[in-house]
């Protein structure tokens, strides 16, 4: 893959992820925060939402897999990699609830800053758990992007109320566990794809569509087990609200479909560029949204936020420049 082609693909992936996140967020807010008229209640049933989203994403992932015309079947993947898929889907299923529960015991700024540093846990899991060799350049870029996004978040939170809950050790522990689960999820997906590329025969190569289908299948199973064995009241209450306020079905379907389309871009990015590039795109999306607001609506950005933006773009530009130099050097070698 040439440097220009690689850059173009990465930009398309980033644009697709940003667009999907924006539309997903537009549907998420009314779905989670609106008090629905007939039931006079909010639709706050996270595991039911997870089942709906993963079910749609599983179907879209299967269609994506069939359209890719790869020789390795979905059933073959599940049979050959059952343990890995169980682990990754479990970490995916637990990361978000842990982060949500932590909000009851840490302030929102702490939560946002932790989420801004998602590249660091991925890097640590790669280095410490899987012993993956990672170039110094990538480590530096990960730290720069994390520092820049953290500064941007601090600048955007100045003067805002922090909320009534003070931070506690339990809150920090839950947040740390959530970040570890995120890191384990992304690094393990990366490892599966890399191992398949390096060692698996051509008829057993794992692709992004494979992971999208299989992981969502297991996420459905984990959440159905939880609803059936641990929290039946959640399922009962959700179905009761859906029966009273049938408008919610439309929001739930749109939310799930936006998430599924976003996952197509996410798993393609993971397959082509790896977990660190993917996390770089997802953690900078808020900053990119702000830059769009500056360009279109003239929204104000303070000095701390501009410093954060400068640090992030310095890191990304440095990496892109080094990649181009490496590609030019490689082409020169081939000519000799």
N, C-alpha and C positions, 0 to 999 in steps of 0.2 A: 504494500500500500504506500503510495507516494505521500510526501509531507502535505502537499496541497489537498489531496484527496482526503487524507486523515483529518486535517483541520476542518474541511468542509463538512465531513460526516459528524465531527464533534459539535460543530455549530448547529447543525440540524437537530442532533440529539438534545442539545441544551435548549434550543427553541421549543422543541416538542415537550420537553419536561416542564419548562416554565409555563407554557400555554396550558398544559394539562393541570398543573398545580393551581393556576389562577382560576380556571373554570371549576375545578374541584372545590376550591375554597369558597367560591360564590354559592355553590349548592350546600356545602357543609354548614355554613353559618345558620341559614334558616332551619335546616334539618335538626341541628343540635340545640339551637337557642330559642326558637319560636314556641310560644305557648299555643297549641292547636285548639281551635274554637270549641269543638264538640266535647272532647275529653278534658279540656282545660288543663292540659299537662304537656310537658316537653318530651320529645322522643329521645330519651337518654338511656339507650340499651346497647352498650358498646359491642357485646358479643353477637347480638342479632345483626348489627350493622356489619361486623366483620364477616359473618356468614354470607350476607347479601353481596358484599363487595368481592369476597374471594370466589363466590360461585360464578359471578359474571366474569371475573378475571380468568377463572379456570376455563370457561367456555371460549372466551376470546383467545386465550393462550393455546387452546387445542386447535382452533381454526388457524391461528398464526403458525403453529407447528406443522399442520397439514399443508398449508400454503408454501411453507419453506421447502417441502419435498426432501426432507432429510431421511436417510435410511434407518436411523435408530428410532424405534417406536416408543411411544409414551409408556406402554406397559413394560417394555424392556428396561427403560430407565428406572421405573419404580421398583422393579424386581432386583435390578443390579445395585441400586444405590438407596435401598430402603432406609438404612440407618442414618446416612448423611441427610436425607430428605426429612426424616423425623426430627433430627436435631435442629436443622436450619429453620424448619417451619415452626418448631417450638420456640426458638429464640425470637423469631419474627412475631409470633403471637403474644409473647410476654413483654417485649420491649415497650410497646405503647401503653398498656395498662400500668406498668411500673412507673413510667414517666407521669401519667395522669394522676396516680395516687400520690406521687411526690409533691404535686402542686398544693396538696392540703397542708404540707409542712415546710415548704420552702417558698420564698417570694417569687413572683413571676420573672423578675430580672435574672435571678439565679438560674431559673429554669431555661430561659432564653440563651443565657451565656453558655450553659452546659450543652445545649443543642447546637450552638455555633461551633463547638469544638469536636464534632462527630468524627472528623478525620483522624484525630489523635488515637481514639480507641481502636479504629481499624488498623492504623499503623502499628500500635502496640501488640494487637492480637497476631498480626502477620509476623512481627519480629520475635515476640516472646513465646507464643504458642506454636505457630507453624514454622518458625525459623526461616521465613521467606527472605531471601536477599533483596533488599530494596536500595536503590541508588541514593546516595547522599542528597543529590539534587531534589529527589521526590520528598525526602524527609524535610528538607528546608522549606520547600513549597507548601507542604502540609502545615508546618508551623506558621509560616507567613500568612496563609489564607485563614487559618484559625484565629490568629492574632488580629488580623484585619477585620474579620466578621465580628469578633468579640468587641473591638473598639467601636464598630458601627452600631452594635446593639446597645452598648453603654451610652453612646451619644444620643441615640434615639429614645432612651429611657429617662434622660435627665428631666427633672421637673415633674415626672409622672408619679402618681401614688403607687406605692409598692404593694398595697394590699394589706389585709389585717393579719395574715399569718406570718410569723417570724420563722426564720430558717431553723431547722433542728437536725440533730445527728441522724435521726431516722429518715428525714426527708433527703438528706445528702446521700445516705446509703441506698435509698430507692432510686435516686437519680443516677448514682454511680452504677447500680445494677442494670438500669435501663441502657446506659451508654455502653456497658460491657456487652449486653445482648445485641445491641446495634452493631458493635464492632465485630462480634463473633459471627453475626449473620452475614455481613458484607465480606469479611475475610474468608469465611467458609465457602460462600458462593464463588468467590474469586478462585479459591484453591481447587474447587471441583472443576471449573471450566479450564483452568491451566493444566491440571492433571490429565484431563481428557485430551487436550490438545497435544500434550507431550508424550503420553503413553498409550492412549486408547487407539485401537484400530479404526480405520475410516468409517466402518459401519456402526461404530459405537461412540461417535463424537457427540459431546453434549453442547447444546447451543442455548442461547437466551430463551427461545420459545419453549424448550424442554423444561427449563427451570420455572418459567412462568406458569406453565400448566401444572407441573408436579407439586410445586410449593403451595400453590393456591388450593389444590386438592387436599393436601395435608392440613392446611390452615382451616379449611371447612371441617375436616374430621376432628381436629383439636377443639374447635369452638362448639361443635355439635355435642361432643362428649361432655364439655363443661356445662352446657345448657341442660343436657339430659341428666347428668349425675350430680351437679353441684348447685346450679342456679335455675331451677325450673320456673321460679317466679318471674325471672326476667323475660323468658320466652312467653309466658302466659300474659304478662302485662303488655308486652310489645304487640302481640296479636290482638289484644283487646283494643289498644289505641289505634292500630291500623284498621280495625273493623269500624271504629267510630269516625275517625278522620282519614278517609280513603285518599285524600290529597297527598298524604305522606308517602304513599306508594310511588308516586311520580318523582318526588324528591329523592327517595331512597334508590330508585332505579337510575336516575340521572347521576347521583353521587357514585354509585357502583360503576356505571359506564365510564365516567370521567377517570376514575381510578384505574380501570382496566386499560384504557387508551394510554394513560400515563405509564403504566407498567410495561407496555410494549416498547416505549422509548427507553425506560429504565433498564430493562433486561438486554436490549440491544446495546446500550451504552456499556453495561457491565461486560457483555461478551466481547465487544470490540476494544474497549479501553481500560477495563479493570475497575476495581472498587474505589480506589483513591480519586480517579477522575470523576466517577459518578457522584461520590460524596461532595467533591468540590462544587459540582453543578448544583446539587440540592441545598447545600448550606449557603450558597451565594444568591439563591433565588430572591430572598427578601430584599437584598441590596440591589439586585437588578430591577426589581419592581419599583424601588425608590428612584433609581436613575431614570426609569421610564416616566415616572411621575414628574421628575424635574424637567425632563424634555418636553412633556405634553402640557402639564398644568403649572409649571414653575414652582413646584413645592420646595420649601426651604430645607437646606441641609447645613448642620453646624460644623464647626472646625474639626471636632473629634470624629464625626462621621466621614468628612472628606479625607482625614488621615487614614481611617480604616479602609476606605475605597482605594486610596493610593497604594497602601500596603498590599491589598489583595491583587490589584492589577499589576503591581511590580512583580509579585510572585508568579502570576500566570504568564506575564510577558517574558520573564526570565526563563521559565520552563519552555515556552514556545520557541524562543531564540536558540536555546541549547538543543532542542529537538531538530530544528532546521539545520543547525551546524552539523549535528550528527548525521543527518540524512545526506547533506552535501558531501561530507567526508566519506560516507559509505559509497556514494555514486562515483566519487573520484577514484576510490580503490578498485571498483569494478572496471573502470575504463583502463586502468594500468595493466 
